[in-house]
Amino acid sequence: MLLSRDYVAYMAGEVVKRLVASKMVETPSADALAQRLRIAMQDEISVEDRVNEEVRQILTQYADDMRRAGASYQEMFKKVKGELARQRKLILR
């Protein structure tokens, strides 16, 4: 994750504050809305971390085959990650 959790919480609070101030949204509780936005933002930011972990698990299962074939771990990591992202229609940085 490139952004710290504290910074994500700050950004969520600022977004809600500005939306409420410009009367683009109405909410009975700006804090509750900021909390929900923070959770959504953190979930979106951590998608790539979850994909990376899944790729590591997949490559661990095929470690012996990769060794026998002489495949590069880094190259296989890129290929598997790209394929998972394509299948799930994810846009990764």
KETORLO-266510 format. One record per residue (C-alpha): residue number from 1; residue in one letter; x, y, z. Coordinates in nm, 3 decimals, m for minus. Layout:
BEGIN
REC  NUM  A  X  Y  Z $
...
//
This chain:
BEGIN
REC  1  M  0.000  0.000  0.000 $
REC  2  L  0.148  0.330  m0.105 $
REC  3  L  m0.060  0.545  0.131 $
REC  4  S  m0.065  0.516  0.507 $
REC  5  R  m0.391  0.443  0.684 $
REC  6  D  m0.373  0.779  0.860 $
REC  7  Y  m0.343  0.963  0.530 $
REC  8  V  m0.636  0.768  0.383 $
REC  9  A  m0.845  0.865  0.687 $
REC  10  Y  m0.742  1.228  0.642 $
REC  11  M  m0.831  1.223  0.272 $
REC  12  A  m1.171  1.067  0.343 $
REC  13  G  m1.245  1.333  0.602 $
REC  14  E  m1.142  1.613  0.367 $
REC  15  V  m1.351  1.476  0.080 $
REC  16  V  m1.659  1.453  0.300 $
REC  17  K  m1.595  1.798  0.448 $
REC  18  R  m1.571  1.955  0.102 $
REC  19  L  m1.873  1.771  m0.036 $
REC  20  V  m2.087  1.880  0.259 $
REC  21  A  m1.954  2.239  0.244 $
REC  22  S  m2.035  2.266  m0.126 $
REC  23  K  m2.379  2.112  m0.060 $
REC  24  M  m2.315  1.829  m0.302 $
REC  25  V  m2.422  1.576  m0.036 $
REC  26  E  m2.641  1.591  0.271 $
REC  27  T  m2.572  1.365  0.563 $
REC  28  P  m2.691  1.348  0.923 $
REC  29  S  m2.339  1.249  1.031 $
REC  30  A  m2.032  1.362  0.841 $
REC  31  D  m1.813  1.147  1.067 $
REC  32  A  m2.006  0.831  0.982 $
REC  33  L  m1.985  0.911  0.612 $
REC  34  A  m1.612  0.978  0.639 $
REC  35  Q  m1.568  0.643  0.815 $
REC  36  R  m1.754  0.458  0.537 $
REC  37  L  m1.552  0.641  0.272 $
REC  38  R  m1.226  0.559  0.451 $
REC  39  I  m1.313  0.190  0.456 $
REC  40  A  m1.401  0.194  0.086 $
REC  41  M  m1.080  0.378  m0.002 $
REC  42  Q  m0.862  0.140  0.202 $
REC  43  D  m1.031  m0.158  0.043 $
REC  44  E  m0.964  m0.020  m0.306 $
REC  45  I  m0.602  0.062  m0.225 $
REC  46  S  m0.534  m0.285  m0.084 $
REC  47  V  m0.660  m0.470  m0.395 $
REC  48  E  m0.309  m0.493  m0.540 $
REC  49  D  m0.170  m0.624  m0.210 $
REC  50  R  m0.429  m0.902  m0.212 $
REC  51  V  m0.350  m0.989  m0.574 $
REC  52  N  0.024  m1.000  m0.495 $
REC  53  E  m0.040  m1.240  m0.207 $
REC  54  E  m0.252  m1.465  m0.428 $
REC  55  V  0.021  m1.468  m0.695 $
REC  56  R  0.278  m1.569  m0.431 $
REC  57  Q  0.054  m1.857  m0.322 $
REC  58  I  0.008  m1.974  m0.682 $
REC  59  L  0.381  m1.958  m0.753 $
REC  60  T  0.457  m2.150  m0.433 $
REC  61  Q  0.239  m2.434  m0.562 $
REC  62  Y  0.435  m2.444  m0.889 $
REC  63  A  0.783  m2.381  m0.745 $
REC  64  D  0.916  m2.726  m0.837 $
REC  65  D  0.786  m2.704  m1.194 $
REC  66  M  0.936  m2.358  m1.233 $
REC  67  R  1.272  m2.478  m1.103 $
REC  68  R  1.275  m2.770  m1.347 $
REC  69  A  1.181  m2.546  m1.639 $
REC  70  G  1.428  m2.276  m1.535 $
REC  71  A  1.158  m2.011  m1.523 $
REC  72  S  1.238  m1.680  m1.358 $
REC  73  Y  1.030  m1.610  m1.046 $
REC  74  Q  1.008  m1.240  m1.131 $
REC  75  E  0.891  m1.303  m1.487 $
REC  76  M  0.634  m1.558  m1.374 $
REC  77  F  0.516  m1.320  m1.101 $
REC  78  K  0.455  m1.047  m1.361 $
REC  79  K  0.276  m1.286  m1.596 $
REC  80  V  0.050  m1.441  m1.331 $
REC  81  K  m0.029  m1.101  m1.179 $
REC  82  G  m0.114  m0.960  m1.521 $
REC  83  E  m0.338  m1.255  m1.596 $
REC  84  L  m0.522  m1.229  m1.265 $
REC  85  A  m0.569  m0.855  m1.317 $
REC  86  R  m0.700  m0.916  m1.668 $
REC  87  Q  m0.942  m1.189  m1.554 $
REC  88  R  m1.077  m0.972  m1.274 $
REC  89  K  m1.076  m0.656  m1.486 $
REC  90  L  m0.854  m0.473  m1.239 $
REC  91  I  m0.647  m0.168  m1.316 $
REC  92  L  m0.323  m0.185  m1.121 $
REC  93  R  m0.054  0.078  m1.091 $
//
